[in-house]
Structure formats: C-alpha cells, structure tokens
Amino acid sequence: MMSSKSINFELNKLIGAKMLRVRQLAGLSQQNVADDLGFSPTTYSKLENGKIDFTVTRLVQLANYFKVYAADFLDPSLDVPRMLSEVRPISEYQSMETKFEVLREMFGNALK
C-alpha cells in the first residue's frame, strides 16, 4: 500500500498569514524569531509564506513562543490568534452557569 502525503496549501497559507500578523504585533523580525526558535531564516520565511507544511509540534512551539492559542492558527474566523492573557481561566468565573457558557463557546455544539 502506497503512502501519499497530502499538502493543504490553503491551511499552510492561513497559518503563515497569522504567524506574520502575530510576529508584527510583537514587533519582531523574521530573523529574531528564527534565531530564538533555532530555525534558519529561510525555513521561518517559508513557514510564514505557507510554502512548507506545519507539524503539530512546530505549531505548538510557535504558539508557545508568541504566547497565543495554538488552535487559533487553524480557525479561519480569526485574523490573529488570541493571546493567552486575553482569555480568563474558567476558575475565575463565579457561577457554574457562566462556566458552562464559556465551555459551550469553546467547544460549540458538542455540549448541547
């Protein structure tokens, strides 16, 4: 059985565009990020331009570096991933009803 690798160019472009925006908001150059993460500048540029595939490990590494939610890179409804500090932890909500509403927003129809 042959294994074929499928590349989702649209998804790569979506993630790369969000990386560009979050990097610019952080006031960093591609060289800064590449140096900090141990990537070559060429590799980082290709990631930002959607020219190479993202691994889950690399996506999480970038999310941790920028202090954003990794899943937000995959959400086409968001222009820029949310900063981890922008969302209050569930433990801060007082009522169980409010906690449930937050969970419903996070997980959608799966909680209905």
Residue frames as qw, qx, qy, qz and C-alpha x, y, z in Angstrom:
[[0.000, 0.889, 0.458, 0.000, 0.00, 0.00, 0.00],
 [0.439, 0.359, -0.011, 0.824, 1.50, 3.31, -1.06],
 [0.254, -0.713, -0.404, 0.515, 1.50, 6.23, 1.29],
 [0.327, 0.568, 0.250, 0.713, 0.90, 9.61, -0.24],
 [0.254, -0.392, -0.365, 0.805, 1.47, 12.85, 1.54],
 [0.109, 0.780, 0.506, 0.352, -1.28, 15.38, 1.04],
 [0.308, -0.121, -0.186, 0.925, -0.36, 19.03, 1.45],
 [0.021, 0.830, 0.556, -0.025, -3.05, 21.52, 2.33],
 [0.410, 0.259, 0.066, 0.872, -1.68, 24.70, 0.78],
 [0.244, -0.709, -0.256, -0.611, -4.66, 26.81, 1.89],
 [0.723, -0.655, -0.210, 0.062, -4.20, 25.77, 5.51],
 [0.704, -0.108, -0.035, 0.701, -0.46, 26.46, 5.31],
 [0.178, 0.475, 0.164, 0.846, -1.20, 29.94, 3.93],
 [0.481, -0.747, -0.287, -0.358, -3.80, 30.58, 6.67],
 [0.774, -0.525, -0.141, 0.325, -1.35, 29.64, 9.42],
 [0.601, 0.099, 0.070, 0.790, 1.52, 31.53, 7.80],
 [0.007, -0.655, -0.215, -0.725, -0.53, 34.72, 7.47],
 [0.606, -0.755, -0.190, -0.163, -1.45, 34.53, 11.15],
 [0.784, -0.271, -0.064, 0.554, 2.19, 33.98, 12.07],
 [0.369, 0.393, 0.126, 0.833, 3.10, 37.10, 10.13],
 [0.279, -0.753, -0.211, -0.558, 0.44, 39.17, 11.92],
 [0.742, -0.652, -0.141, 0.062, 1.33, 37.96, 15.40],
 [0.728, -0.056, -0.005, 0.683, 5.04, 38.48, 14.73],
 [0.191, 0.532, 0.145, 0.812, 4.43, 42.02, 13.51],
 [0.485, -0.770, -0.206, -0.360, 2.25, 42.77, 16.54],
 [0.812, -0.485, -0.075, 0.315, 5.12, 41.56, 18.73],
 [0.073, 0.961, -0.242, -0.108, 7.47, 43.93, 16.89],
 [0.654, -0.388, 0.593, 0.265, 9.85, 41.16, 15.86],
 [0.398, 0.580, -0.535, -0.468, 11.67, 40.46, 12.63],
 [0.954, 0.135, -0.219, -0.154, 11.74, 37.07, 10.93],
 [0.518, 0.461, -0.597, 0.404, 15.41, 36.90, 11.91],
 [0.317, -0.440, 0.529, -0.652, 14.53, 37.49, 15.59],
 [0.869, -0.093, 0.197, -0.445, 12.03, 34.63, 15.64],
 [0.869, 0.343, -0.354, 0.037, 14.22, 32.28, 13.60],
 [0.277, 0.511, -0.640, 0.502, 17.17, 32.89, 15.96],
 [0.477, -0.352, 0.489, -0.640, 15.05, 32.44, 19.10],
 [0.903, 0.024, 0.212, -0.372, 13.49, 29.18, 17.87],
 [0.492, -0.382, 0.733, 0.272, 16.58, 27.73, 16.21],
 [0.712, 0.565, 0.415, 0.030, 15.15, 27.83, 12.69],
 [0.432, 0.008, 0.341, 0.835, 17.09, 29.01, 9.69],
 [0.202, 0.439, 0.090, -0.871, 15.78, 32.36, 8.44],
 [0.305, 0.130, -0.685, -0.648, 14.86, 30.64, 5.17],
 [0.220, -0.284, -0.933, 0.031, 12.78, 27.99, 6.96],
 [0.024, 0.499, 0.546, -0.673, 10.97, 30.60, 9.03],
 [0.239, 0.359, -0.244, -0.869, 10.25, 32.69, 5.92],
 [0.309, -0.022, -0.838, -0.449, 8.86, 29.62, 4.13],
 [0.120, -0.398, -0.851, 0.321, 6.63, 28.86, 7.13],
 [0.105, 0.516, 0.282, -0.802, 5.27, 32.40, 7.16],
 [0.323, 0.357, -0.424, -0.767, 4.67, 32.27, 3.42],
 [0.826, 0.122, 0.341, -0.433, 2.86, 28.93, 3.63],
 [0.564, 0.576, -0.540, -0.242, 5.43, 27.16, 1.46],
 [0.347, 0.192, -0.905, 0.156, 6.15, 24.25, 3.82],
 [0.642, -0.455, -0.562, -0.257, 3.92, 22.08, 5.97],
 [0.300, -0.584, 0.449, -0.607, 3.42, 22.68, 9.66],
 [0.499, -0.113, -0.846, 0.152, 3.83, 19.85, 12.11],
 [0.538, -0.741, -0.360, -0.179, 1.77, 19.88, 15.27],
 [0.704, -0.397, -0.171, 0.563, 4.99, 20.15, 17.26],
 [0.357, 0.153, 0.136, 0.911, 6.12, 23.19, 15.29],
 [0.224, -0.646, -0.385, -0.620, 2.70, 24.84, 15.56],
 [0.650, -0.690, -0.309, 0.079, 2.67, 24.39, 19.34],
 [0.635, -0.188, -0.052, 0.747, 6.26, 25.66, 19.54],
 [0.147, 0.368, 0.230, 0.889, 5.27, 28.83, 17.67],
 [0.433, -0.708, -0.392, -0.397, 2.12, 29.30, 19.76],
 [0.702, -0.558, -0.255, 0.361, 4.14, 28.98, 22.97],
 [0.507, 0.028, 0.055, 0.860, 6.74, 31.41, 21.66],
 [0.047, -0.401, -0.244, -0.882, 4.13, 34.05, 20.78],
 [0.081, 0.159, 0.714, -0.676, 2.01, 33.20, 23.87],
 [0.555, 0.118, -0.178, -0.804, -1.11, 32.56, 21.79],
 [0.784, 0.047, 0.531, -0.317, -3.58, 29.70, 21.46],
 [0.228, -0.233, 0.826, 0.459, -2.28, 27.09, 19.01],
 [0.346, 0.474, 0.810, 0.023, -5.81, 26.15, 17.90],
 [0.211, 0.825, 0.185, -0.490, -6.43, 29.75, 16.83],
 [0.081, -0.467, 0.625, 0.620, -3.94, 29.31, 13.97],
 [0.126, 0.147, 0.931, 0.309, -6.41, 26.81, 12.49],
 [0.176, 0.663, 0.638, -0.349, -9.57, 28.89, 12.97],
 [0.329, 0.357, 0.438, 0.756, -10.40, 30.74, 9.73],
 [0.157, -0.861, -0.433, -0.215, -12.78, 33.07, 11.59],
 [0.475, -0.801, 0.004, 0.365, -9.88, 34.69, 13.48],
 [0.483, 0.841, -0.171, 0.175, -7.46, 37.10, 11.83],
 [0.190, 0.603, -0.638, 0.440, -4.94, 36.86, 14.65],
 [0.635, -0.240, -0.716, 0.164, -4.57, 34.17, 17.32],
 [0.458, -0.828, -0.081, -0.315, -5.75, 35.27, 20.77],
 [0.171, 0.546, -0.651, 0.499, -3.10, 35.98, 23.36],
 [0.520, -0.230, -0.799, 0.196, -3.18, 33.54, 26.27],
 [0.141, -0.186, -0.488, 0.841, -3.63, 36.51, 28.61],
 [0.308, -0.095, -0.244, -0.915, -6.81, 37.66, 26.79],
 [0.689, -0.277, -0.538, -0.399, -8.97, 34.77, 27.95],
 [0.428, -0.525, 0.505, -0.534, -9.80, 34.35, 31.61],
 [0.188, 0.101, -0.976, 0.055, -9.33, 30.88, 33.03],
 [0.531, -0.427, -0.607, -0.410, -12.57, 29.08, 33.81],
 [0.518, -0.332, -0.630, 0.473, -11.65, 29.02, 37.51],
 [0.089, -0.041, -0.164, 0.982, -12.21, 32.80, 37.62],
 [0.412, -0.317, -0.430, -0.738, -15.88, 32.50, 36.74],
 [0.307, -0.221, 0.605, -0.701, -18.13, 32.50, 39.77],
 [0.757, 0.099, 0.346, -0.545, -21.25, 30.64, 38.72],
 [0.535, -0.014, 0.820, 0.204, -21.48, 27.21, 37.18],
 [0.536, 0.725, 0.421, -0.102, -23.87, 28.65, 34.58],
 [0.174, 0.912, -0.284, -0.239, -21.21, 31.11, 33.44],
 [0.362, -0.453, 0.783, 0.225, -18.62, 28.34, 33.33],
 [0.610, 0.316, 0.725, 0.056, -20.94, 26.25, 31.18],
 [0.432, 0.873, 0.141, -0.176, -21.48, 29.18, 28.79],
 [0.040, -0.792, 0.551, 0.259, -17.72, 29.60, 28.42],
 [0.471, -0.161, 0.852, 0.162, -17.29, 25.88, 27.74],
 [0.595, 0.593, 0.538, -0.076, -20.12, 25.98, 25.19],
 [0.292, 0.913, -0.161, -0.235, -18.38, 28.86, 23.40],
 [0.204, -0.627, 0.721, 0.212, -15.09, 26.95, 23.43],
 [0.304, -0.077, 0.939, 0.143, -16.49, 23.60, 22.26],
 [0.346, 0.069, -0.469, -0.810, -19.53, 24.64, 20.27],
 [0.754, -0.106, -0.219, -0.610, -22.43, 22.28, 19.70],
 [0.546, 0.122, -0.815, 0.148, -20.67, 19.31, 21.26],
 [0.058, -0.025, -0.717, 0.695, -22.05, 20.40, 24.67],
 [0.512, -0.070, -0.078, -0.852, -25.72, 20.68, 23.66]]
